[in-house]
């Protein structure tokens, strides 16, 4: 439990350890640790941050909670896995990840909050996401909504590709095309999809893999439909 708090900013959710399910590398790769260079890595592996309850996942300067925090990744962030697993003194497993900032930085995150995903297609990358920090917190209409998650389909009801950042809504409550802030997430979502089971104050969040969607489950949070 101490590890979970140190990694995910106090998250106390019962998150299942994903290390054994994550794509393993050879023990020789793991022994190379933080000094291993990206040019030496095997074929690219990708993961997504899940199970932090919206609090985010710390990226540390080394494989262990004793190392300083260099970055905090938002729930749902896609990263490239460069190295690992590297066990620490408590037998937790750490992976070196990159792709979360424009400068190409890298750091170490615990396997407990990473789930393997397939290499994304170029048009499926979340290139249009908006930082919540750039949107005034008071702009918009807020209410408590039931949140669920889905991971199927290739196109939304509006014809756009499904991707992280898309939500399905009831257009009578949230007009299609609206930007939506969801409590606990740092990204702004866009209402581009609908569903037969999405009615009233219900928001269905697209996740790129079924494991992430199942892990999210059903929650109730405040959502804000932002002013145009």
N, C-alpha and C positions, 0 to 999 in steps of 0.2 A: 504494500500500500504506500510506503514511503516513496518508492520509485515512481509510482503512478502520479503522486502529487508533485514530485520534483519535475517530472517530464511534462505533464499536461496542465500545469498551473492550477493544481488542486482538484482535478477531476476525480470523483469517487464512484464513477459508474462501474458496474461489473463488466468490464471489457475482457473478452477472451484473448489469451495470448496467441498472436498470429505467427510467431517465429517459426514453428515447425511447418506451417503451411506455406511459408514464404520460400521463393526460389533460392535454393542453397548454392554456395560456391564451394570450391575445394578447400580443404584445410590449409593448403599452401597459400591460397589467396587470402584467407582470413589472417594468417600469421603476418602478412605484410603490413596490416594495420593502416594507420593514418598516412604512412609514407608512400603508399602505392599511388601511382600516377594514372590519370584517366586513359592515357594512351595504352596502358597495359591491361585494361579491363576486357572481359569477354563481351559477347554481344549484349546490346543494351537491354536493361531490365527497368521496368517502371513500377511505381507504387503510388497509392493515394492515401492521404491522411484520413483516418476514420476513427470513430469511437472516442473523440475527445469531448463530446458534449458541447461543441462549439467554442471551447476554450482555447483550442490550438495546441500544437505540438512543438516543443522546444527543439531547435537544432543546436547542438553543442560543438565546441571546438575539438572534442575528443570523444572516444567511445566510453562514456560513463557519466554519472550524475555529478561527479566532482569537477568536471570541466565547465568553464563558463558558457552561458547561453549566448549564441551569436545571432539567432534569428528565432522567430516564432511563426510556424506555418499554420494558416487557417484550415479549419475542417474542410476536407474535399480537395486540398491542394495536390496537384500531380507533381511528382518528382522523379528524377532518374536515379537509379541505384548504381553507385559507382563501385562499391566495395562492401565486404562483409559476408556473413555475420562475424563480428568480433565480440566474444564474451567478455564481460567485466568480472570483477572479483566476486560479484553476487550471482554470477552465471546468467545474467540478462544478456540479450543479444542486441548488437548495435550495427546499423548500416550507415555507410557514408552516402549522402544524397546530394544532388545538385539540381539546377533547373528552376529554383524558386526565386531567384532574383536576376535582374538584367546584367549584373556584373559577373555572373558565372561563379559565384561563391559556392562553397561546399561545406558540409558539416555532418555531424553524426546524430542520428535519431534512433530511438528504440523501436524494435520490431513490434512491440505490443500495439502500436498505433499506426502500423503500416499494413496495407493489404496489396498484394500483387495485382496488377492490371496488365492487359495487353498493350503493346505499343500503340499509341493513339494515331489515328489518321490526321493528316495536317489540317483538314477542315473541321476536325472535331476538337481542336485545342481551344481552351477558353480565352481567346484573344480579345473578346469584347467585354470582359468583366470590368466592372467599375469598382474602385475602392470605396468602401463605405465612408472612409474618412473625408472624402471629397464632397459628400452630400450632407447638408445641414440636418441635424437630428430632428428638428422641429417641423420639417417640411413634409406634409403628407397626412393621410388618414390612417389611424392605427386601430387595430382590434386584435383580440386573441383568436387564433385559428388553430384548427387541428392540422398537424403536419404529418404526412406520410411520405414514402419514398418509392420510386419505381426505377427499373433499369432495363426496360424493353423498348422495342421500336427503333426506327432509324430516322424518322421525320416527325416533326410536331404537327399539330393541327393547322398551324400557319405556314407549313411548308419548309421550315428551317430544319437543319440537322439537330438531332438531340445531342446534348452535351452538358457538361457541368455549367450551371448558371441558368438553366431553363427550369421553369416550374409550370405545372398544369394547374389551372384555376377554373372556377366558375365565372364566366365572363359577366354574369349579372352582378357579381360582387367585386371582381377585379377585372377591369377591361383588358383585353388582349393588347400586348405591347407595353403594358405598364412596367415600370421599374419598381421592385419590391425589396424592402429591407426586411430581413428575418432575424429576430433576436438570437444572438449567439454566433452569427456568421459575420465575417468581415467583408464579404462580397455582396454586391447588389445583384439580385436575380431579375430575370425578365420573364414576364407572363407570355409564353408563346404556345402553350399546349393546353388541351382540355382532356377530359376523360369522363366516361359514363358514370364512374363512381365519385367524381369530384363535384360536390354540390355544396352551396352555401359557403360558410366560413371554413373552407377546406383548401389546403395548398399541398400539392403533390410535387416533391422535389426530385428531379432526375439525378440519379447517380450512375456512373459509368460501368458499374459492375454490381451483380446481384448481392454479393457478400456485403458491400457497403450499404445497400438499400435495406437489407434484412437487419443489419446492425443498427441502423437509425431507428427502425421501428415506427411507432406512433408516439407523437409528442404534441404538447400544446405550448405554443409560444406566441409572443406578440409579433405581428407583422405590420409593416407600414407601407401603404401604397403611396409612393412618392409623387409629389406634384410634377407635372410636365416641365 
